[in-house]
Amino acid sequence: MSKVTINGNTPITGGTPAQQYDTSEHPFELRHEVKRLNTRLDQIADSLERAQIKDIIENYSSPKKRIITNFTAGMARGLGLTVGTFVVLGLLAFILSQFVNMPIVGQYIADLLGYIEDYKN
């Protein structure tokens, strides 16, 4: 249980958030202020619990968890970049193949495709 003294007046006692605070022996302003502060502290405790600060601290204090997390994130990024590059290059090849019938660009691409076919054989 903690005691708080305001301006040298009678100490105000408080306990855990589950307990009710005895404010009947104090002036109205102090009772109101204590209730407001207790409510605000309970809100802060709830928001910290919802933010899972404990899990974040445990993650960053444990090197093993940090290594596993970073390895998994790196693998996911690498896979995403590989698939994304494949899709973009595939679309680019498809779009360029549509220009084969154009006179200047089409001839250049046709020559390039001919060189590729000769190289394969």
N, C-alpha and C positions, 0 to 999 in steps of 0.2 A: 504494500500500500504506500502511495507517495503523498507527501504533504506539500502544498504550495501556499506561500504567504504573499498576499497582495498588499502593498503599501503598509506593511507592519501590522496588519489586522490579523484576526484569528485565522490559523491555517485552515485551508480547504483540503479535505482528504478525498482521495480517489483510489480506485483499484483497477481491476481488469475490466475490459469492455463489457463483459457479461454481467458485471455487478451494477446495481443501481447506486447512484451517487446521492448521499445524504446532504441536501442543500437547504433543508428547512430552517436551519439555524442562522443563515446568512441573509444579508439584505438582498432585495429583489435583483438589483443590478448585477451583483456577484453571482447569484444563482443562475441568472440568464447567461452571463458570460461563461460560467463553468459548463453549463449544458451545451452552449454553442461550441466551445472548444472541444468538449468530449465528442460531440457529433462529428466535428471536422476531423479529429484524430481517427475515429472509427472509419470515416470515408477514406482517409489516406491509407489506412491499413487494408481496407478492402481493395482499393485500386492497386496497391503493391502486390497483393495476393493474386489479383486477376492478371497482372502483368507478368507473373511468374518470374520475378526477379531472382528467386532462389534457384530456379533451374538454369537461368542464364549464368549466374555466378558459379554454379557447380560445373557447367559446361566449360567455362573459361579457366577454372582452377584445375581441371583435370586434363593433362596433356593427351592422354589416350583418347578421350572423347573428342577433343579438338582435332586430333590427327584424323580420326575416322570421319568426322563431319567434313573436314576440308578435302579429304580424299574423295568422298562421295560427291561433293559439290564439283570438284574438278572433273570427275568422270562424266557427270551430267552435262557440264559445259562442253566438254570435248565431243560428246555424242551429239549434242545439239548443234554445234558448229559443223560437224561432219555432215549431218543430215541436211542442214540448211544450205551448205555449199553444194551438195548434190542436187538439191531441188533448184537452186538458182542457176547452176550451170546447165541442168537439163532444160529448163525453160529458155535459157539463152540459146542453146543449140537448136531447140525447136523453132524459135523465132527466126534464127538465121537460116534454117533450112527452108523457111517460107520465101526467102529472098532469092532462091536459086534461079527463079525465072526472070529476075531483073537483069538488064543488060550488063552493067559494069560490075556491080557487086556480085551478081549471080555468076559471072564468068570467073571472078577471083575465087569465090567459094567452091565452084565446080573444079577449078584447078587444084585447090587445096584438098578437096575430097579425093581427087584422082591421085595426088601424091600419097595420101594416106592409104589408099587401096593398093598402090604399087609397093609401098613399104610393107604392108601386111603379107603380100604374096612374095 
